[in-house]
């Protein structure tokens, strides 16, 4: 969703500057006028360019979970909003979060609603989060909404952590394997090669391959390292552009085994987001748009955008999802049943639970299979390299 910067004045002439995340310039004007502000200027914030570097807020997912849970508890105790925010500001020990709460409190005290105040901090509170808060303000169920948010964020954090942890171990082993190979090629192999040169010992072709690799790495290793680092940085920056993001997100769900894990993760997230928004009273079009923003993968966001257009034209979500092969037919059929029966929220909740269990099961299987496979790969790699050197050494000693 676009982000707009505005400058406005109060009735007393005081200048107000801020940032609002909303659909259009007209929506910004309406929002400011509703809060009795006279608009001076509004402009859309430009998206980061290829070489722009954005520094994160320093606030972790877990911090927002705790913040939501605490705010829910304070609302349940019928503590007024401003007092609740002051209490949380004093409780938190993280300066970055305290600063955000302080700014939200100032805006709320100045007349903005909580959702409007939070929308100024789009890097901390997602569109999904703000939509639910706005729903709570409309329905008067703020305590329930923040309880929903805390539960949802905990589920989301749990799923993301499971997927991430499943990939940390193989990444660590792969880096260890690469490090061992480099040390052997740069340090160990050259010392052994000097023995062959002194004795004039002929070496097998596989040993010569290892020796040539060692010579290349010693001569050009620094340039290779610089090229790899430059390539990674360029790929990372390109991945921030629309084309690059689509490429990497498509690759993410097509990689064997790992891609299947991500598909299930995104389906769990999509159905969970949509279910939470619907039961919170968010209109279906707004719920779909918000889910598209937070699902975390462009391929599925594009599928949701098609669903929005289908619903606007009188069609159904299931008919739009049918045209996206990355969405399993089981999900499409379940959504169709929910649309026909009027129990879409119930169906989505069950789909979310199913894929959450699938992610758990797949992660456990991956961990149990990847560990021995990587150990075998590491052992074979080191064994072949050592063997390629020991065999000619053994032959040389035999000739002596």
LUMVO-685945 format. One record per residue (C-alpha): residue in three letters; x, y, z. Coordinates in steps of 0.25 Angstrom, whole numbers. Last residue first. Layout:
BEGIN
(site "ALA" (X Y Z))
...
This chain:
BEGIN
(site "UNK" (245 -185 -11))
(site "UNK" (235 -189 -21))
(site "UNK" (225 -193 -10))
(site "UNK" (227 -179 -3))
(site "UNK" (224 -172 -16))
(site "UNK" (211 -181 -18))
(site "UNK" (206 -177 -4))
(site "UNK" (209 -162 -7))
(site "UNK" (201 -164 -20))
(site "UNK" (189 -170 -13))
(site "UNK" (190 -160 -1))
(site "UNK" (188 -148 -10))
(site "UNK" (175 -152 -17))
(site "UNK" (171 -159 -4))
(site "UNK" (171 -146 4))
(site "UNK" (162 -139 -7))
(site "UNK" (153 -151 -8))
(site "UNK" (151 -153 7))
(site "UNK" (149 -138 9))
(site "UNK" (137 -138 -1))
(site "UNK" (132 -152 4))
(site "UNK" (132 -148 19))
(site "UNK" (125 -135 16))
(site "UNK" (114 -141 7))
(site "UNK" (112 -152 18))
(site "UNK" (110 -142 29))
(site "UNK" (101 -134 20))
(site "UNK" (92 -146 17))
(site "UNK" (92 -150 32))
(site "UNK" (87 -137 36))
(site "UNK" (77 -134 24))
(site "UNK" (68 -146 27))
(site "UNK" (64 -144 42))
(site "UNK" (64 -129 40))
(site "UNK" (55 -130 27))
(site "UNK" (46 -140 33))
(site "UNK" (44 -130 45))
(site "UNK" (42 -118 36))
(site "UNK" (32 -126 27))
(site "UNK" (23 -130 39))
(site "UNK" (23 -116 45))
(site "UNK" (20 -110 32))
(site "UNK" (9 -120 30))
(site "UNK" (3 -117 43))
(site "UNK" (2 -102 40))
(site "UNK" (-4 -106 26))
(site "UNK" (-15 -113 33))
(site "UNK" (-18 -102 44))
(site "UNK" (-18 -92 33))
(site "UNK" (-28 -100 24))
(site "UNK" (-37 -102 36))
(site "UNK" (-37 -87 40))
(site "UNK" (-40 -84 25))
(site "UNK" (-52 -93 25))
(site "UNK" (-58 -86 37))
(site "UNK" (-56 -72 32))
(site "UNK" (-62 -77 18))
(site "UNK" (-74 -82 25))
(site "UNK" (-85 -76 15))
(site "UNK" (-88 -90 10))
(site "UNK" (-84 -87 -5))
(site "UNK" (-72 -78 -1))
(site "UNK" (-67 -88 9))
(site "UNK" (-69 -100 -1))
(site "UNK" (-61 -92 -12))
(site "UNK" (-50 -89 -1))
(site "UNK" (-49 -103 1))
(site "UNK" (-48 -106 -14))
(site "UNK" (-37 -96 -16))
(site "UNK" (-29 -101 -4))
(site "UNK" (-30 -115 -9))
(site "UNK" (-26 -111 -23))
(site "UNK" (-13 -106 -18))
(site "UNK" (-9 -91 -20))
(site "UNK" (4 -91 -28))
(site "UNK" (-4 -94 -41))
(site "UNK" (-11 -80 -40))
(site "UNK" (-23 -80 -50))
(site "UNK" (-31 -88 -39))
(site "UNK" (-29 -77 -29))
(site "UNK" (-38 -67 -38))
(site "UNK" (-49 -77 -38))
(site "UNK" (-48 -79 -23))
(site "UNK" (-48 -65 -19))
(site "UNK" (-62 -63 -26))
(site "UNK" (-67 -55 -38))
(site "UNK" (-76 -42 -38))
(site "UNK" (-66 -33 -45))
(site "UNK" (-60 -28 -32))
(site "UNK" (-59 -42 -27))
(site "UNK" (-50 -46 -39))
(site "UNK" (-42 -33 -38))
(site "UNK" (-39 -37 -23))
(site "UNK" (-36 -51 -27))
(site "UNK" (-26 -47 -37))
(site "UNK" (-19 -38 -27))
(site "UNK" (-19 -50 -18))
(site "UNK" (-11 -58 -29))
(site "UNK" (-2 -47 -30))
(site "UNK" (1 -47 -15))
(site "UNK" (3 -62 -16))
(site "UNK" (14 -61 -26))
(site "UNK" (20 -48 -19))
(site "UNK" (23 -56 -6))
(site "UNK" (22 -50 8))
(site "UNK" (7 -52 11))
(site "UNK" (7 -38 17))
(site "UNK" (2 -29 6))
(site "UNK" (-7 -39 -1))
(site "UNK" (-14 -42 12))
(site "UNK" (-17 -27 13))
(site "UNK" (-23 -27 -1))
(site "UNK" (-31 -39 2))
(site "UNK" (-37 -34 15))
(site "UNK" (-40 -20 8))
(site "UNK" (-48 -28 -2))
(site "UNK" (-55 -37 8))
(site "UNK" (-59 -26 17))
(site "UNK" (-52 -26 31))
(site "UNK" (-61 -32 42))
(site "UNK" (-50 -37 51))
(site "UNK" (-55 -52 47))
(site "UNK" (-51 -48 32))
(site "UNK" (-37 -42 36))
(site "UNK" (-33 -54 44))
(site "UNK" (-38 -64 34))
(site "UNK" (-30 -56 23))
(site "UNK" (-17 -56 30))
(site "UNK" (-18 -71 34))
(site "UNK" (-21 -75 20))
(site "UNK" (-10 -67 14))
(site "UNK" (0 -71 25))
(site "UNK" (-3 -86 24))
(site "UNK" (-2 -85 9))
(site "UNK" (11 -78 10))
(site "UNK" (17 -88 19))
(site "UNK" (12 -100 11))
(site "UNK" (19 -94 -1))
(site "UNK" (31 -91 6))
(site "UNK" (33 -105 11))
(site "UNK" (31 -110 -3))
(site "UNK" (41 -100 -9))
(site "UNK" (51 -106 1))
(site "UNK" (49 -120 -4))
(site "UNK" (53 -116 -19))
(site "UNK" (54 -101 -21))
(site "UNK" (42 -97 -28))
(site "UNK" (36 -88 -16))
(site "UNK" (48 -79 -14))
(site "UNK" (51 -78 -29))
(site "UNK" (38 -71 -31))
(site "UNK" (41 -62 -20))
(site "UNK" (55 -60 -25))
(site "UNK" (49 -56 -39))
(site "UNK" (38 -48 -34))
(site "UNK" (47 -40 -25))
(site "UNK" (57 -37 -36))
(site "UNK" (46 -32 -45))
(site "UNK" (40 -23 -35))
(site "UNK" (53 -18 -30))
(site "UNK" (58 -22 -16))
(site "UNK" (64 -35 -21))
(site "UNK" (73 -26 -30))
(site "UNK" (79 -21 -17))
(site "UNK" (82 -35 -12))
(site "UNK" (87 -40 -26))
(site "UNK" (97 -28 -26))
(site "UNK" (101 -31 -12))
(site "UNK" (103 -46 -15))
(site "UNK" (111 -43 -28))
(site "UNK" (120 -33 -21))
(site "UNK" (123 -43 -10))
(site "UNK" (125 -54 -21))
(site "UNK" (134 -45 -29))
(site "UNK" (142 -41 -17))
(site "UNK" (144 -55 -13))
(site "UNK" (148 -59 -27))
(site "UNK" (158 -48 -28))
(site "UNK" (164 -52 -15))
(site "UNK" (165 -67 -19))
(site "UNK" (172 -64 -32))
(site "UNK" (186 -69 -31))
(site "UNK" (184 -78 -18))
(site "UNK" (171 -83 -23))
(site "UNK" (176 -86 -37))
(site "UNK" (188 -94 -32))
(site "UNK" (179 -102 -22))
(site "UNK" (169 -105 -34))
(site "UNK" (181 -109 -42))
(site "UNK" (186 -118 -31))
(site "UNK" (172 -125 -29))
(site "UNK" (171 -127 -44))
(site "UNK" (185 -133 -44))
(site "UNK" (181 -143 -33))
(site "UNK" (169 -147 -42))
(site "UNK" (178 -149 -54))
(site "UNK" (188 -158 -46))
(site "UNK" (201 -153 -41))
(site "UNK" (215 -156 -47))
(site "UNK" (226 -154 -36))
(site "UNK" (238 -145 -40))
(site "UNK" (243 -146 -26))
(site "UNK" (244 -131 -23))
(site "UNK" (231 -128 -30))
(site "UNK" (223 -139 -23))
(site "UNK" (228 -134 -10))
(site "UNK" (224 -119 -13))
(site "UNK" (210 -124 -16))
(site "UNK" (209 -128 -1))
(site "UNK" (211 -114 4))
(site "UNK" (202 -108 -7))
(site "UNK" (191 -118 -3))
(site "UNK" (190 -114 12))
(site "UNK" (189 -98 12))
(site "UNK" (181 -93 0))
(site "UNK" (174 -106 -5))
(site "UNK" (172 -111 9))
(site "UNK" (167 -98 15))
(site "UNK" (158 -96 4))
(site "UNK" (152 -110 5))
(site "UNK" (150 -108 20))
(site "UNK" (143 -95 18))
(site "UNK" (133 -100 8))
(site "UNK" (130 -112 17))
(site "UNK" (127 -102 28))
(site "UNK" (119 -93 20))
(site "UNK" (111 -105 15))
(site "UNK" (109 -110 30))
(site "UNK" (104 -96 34))
(site "UNK" (94 -95 23))
(site "UNK" (89 -109 25))
(site "UNK" (87 -106 40))
(site "UNK" (80 -92 38))
(site "UNK" (70 -97 28))
(site "UNK" (61 -104 38))
(site "UNK" (62 -93 47))
(site "UNK" (57 -83 37))
(site "UNK" (44 -92 34))
(site "UNK" (41 -94 49))
(site "UNK" (44 -79 52))
(site "UNK" (34 -75 41))
(site "UNK" (23 -84 46))
(site "UNK" (25 -80 61))
(site "UNK" (26 -65 58))
(site "UNK" (13 -66 50))
(site "UNK" (6 -74 61))
(site "UNK" (11 -63 71))
(site "UNK" (7 -52 62))
(site "UNK" (-7 -58 61))
(site "UNK" (-9 -60 76))
(site "UNK" (-4 -46 79))
(site "UNK" (-13 -40 68))
(site "UNK" (-25 -47 72))
(site "UNK" (-23 -43 87))
(site "UNK" (-21 -29 81))
(site "UNK" (-35 -30 74))
(site "UNK" (-42 -36 86))
(site "UNK" (-37 -24 95))
(site "UNK" (-41 -14 84))
(site "UNK" (-55 -18 83))
(site "UNK" (-62 -5 80))
(site "UNK" (-66 -9 66))
(site "UNK" (-61 2 59))
(site "UNK" (-48 4 67))
(site "UNK" (-46 -12 67))
(site "UNK" (-47 -11 52))
(site "UNK" (-36 0 51))
(site "UNK" (-27 -9 60))
(site "UNK" (-29 -20 50))
(site "UNK" (-26 -12 38))
(site "UNK" (-14 -6 45))
(site "UNK" (-8 -20 48))
(site "UNK" (-10 -25 34))
(site "UNK" (-4 -12 28))
(site "UNK" (8 -16 36))
(site "UNK" (12 -9 49))
(site "UNK" (27 -7 50))
(site "UNK" (32 -2 36))
(site "UNK" (18 5 34))
(site "UNK" (20 14 46))
(site "UNK" (11 26 42))
(site "UNK" (0 15 41))
(site "UNK" (1 14 56))
(site "UNK" (-4 28 59))
(site "UNK" (-16 26 49))
(site "UNK" (-19 12 55))
(site "UNK" (-19 18 69))
(site "UNK" (-28 30 65))
(site "UNK" (-22 43 64))
(site "UNK" (-26 55 73))
(site "UNK" (-13 61 78))
(site "UNK" (-13 51 90))
(site "UNK" (-13 39 80))
(site "UNK" (-2 46 72))
(site "UNK" (7 48 85))
(site "UNK" (4 33 89))
(site "UNK" (8 28 76))
(site "UNK" (21 36 76))
(site "UNK" (24 31 90))
(site "UNK" (20 16 86))
(site "UNK" (30 18 75))
(site "UNK" (41 23 84))
(site "UNK" (39 13 94))
(site "UNK" (40 2 83))
(site "UNK" (54 8 79))
(site "UNK" (59 9 94))
(site "UNK" (56 -5 97))
(site "UNK" (53 -7 112))
(site "UNK" (38 -7 111))
(site "UNK" (30 -4 124))
(site "UNK" (30 11 124))
(site "UNK" (25 12 110))
(site "UNK" (15 1 113))
(site "UNK" (9 9 124))
(site "UNK" (8 22 116))
(site "UNK" (1 14 105))
(site "UNK" (-9 8 115))
(site "UNK" (-11 22 121))
(site "UNK" (-14 28 107))
(site "UNK" (-23 16 103))
(site "UNK" (-32 16 116))
(site "UNK" (-30 4 125))
(site "UNK" (-42 -5 125))
(site "UNK" (-35 -17 131))
(site "UNK" (-37 -24 118))
(site "UNK" (-31 -12 111))
(site "UNK" (-19 -14 119))
(site "UNK" (-18 -29 116))
(site "UNK" (-20 -26 101))
(site "UNK" (-9 -16 102))
(site "UNK" (1 -26 108))
(site "UNK" (-2 -36 98))
(site "UNK" (0 -26 86))
(site "UNK" (13 -21 92))
(site "UNK" (18 -35 95))
(site "UNK" (15 -39 80))
(site "UNK" (21 -26 75))
(site "UNK" (34 -29 83))
(site "UNK" (35 -43 77))
(site "UNK" (35 -38 63))
(site "UNK" (47 -30 66))
(site "UNK" (49 -15 67))
(site "UNK" (62 -10 61))
(site "UNK" (55 -1 52))
(site "UNK" (62 -5 40))
(site "UNK" (72 3 32))
(site "UNK" (69 4 17))
(site "UNK" (80 4 7))
(site "UNK" (77 11 -6))
(site "UNK" (85 6 -18))
(site "UNK" (74 0 -26))
(site "UNK" (64 11 -22))
(site "UNK" (55 11 -9))
(site "UNK" (41 14 -12))
(site "UNK" (37 29 -13))
(site "UNK" (28 35 -2))
(site "UNK" (15 40 -8))
(site "UNK" (13 55 -6))
(site "UNK" (3 63 2))
(site "UNK" (3 78 5))
(site "UNK" (-3 88 14))
(site "UNK" (-15 81 19))
(site "UNK" (-24 87 29))
(site "UNK" (-26 77 41))
(site "UNK" (-39 75 47))
(site "UNK" (-37 60 49))
(site "UNK" (-47 56 39))
(site "UNK" (-40 66 29))
(site "UNK" (-27 58 31))
(site "UNK" (-33 45 28))
(site "UNK" (-41 50 16))
(site "UNK" (-28 57 10))
(site "UNK" (-20 44 12))
(site "UNK" (-32 36 5))
(site "UNK" (-31 46 -7))
(site "UNK" (-16 44 -8))
(site "UNK" (-18 29 -10))
(site "UNK" (-19 15 -3))
(site "UNK" (-13 18 11))
(site "UNK" (-1 18 19))
(site "UNK" (1 31 26))
(site "UNK" (13 39 30))
(site "UNK" (14 51 38))
(site "UNK" (16 66 39))
(site "UNK" (7 75 48))
(site "UNK" (8 90 49))
(site "UNK" (1 98 59))
(site "UNK" (-9 109 54))
(site "UNK" (-19 108 65))
(site "UNK" (-29 101 56))
(site "UNK" (-18 90 53))
(site "UNK" (-8 91 42))
(site "UNK" (-4 80 32))
(site "UNK" (9 74 25))
(site "UNK" (8 61 19))
(site "UNK" (16 49 15))
(site "UNK" (9 38 8))
(site "UNK" (11 23 8))
(site "UNK" (6 14 -3))
(site "UNK" (0 0 0))
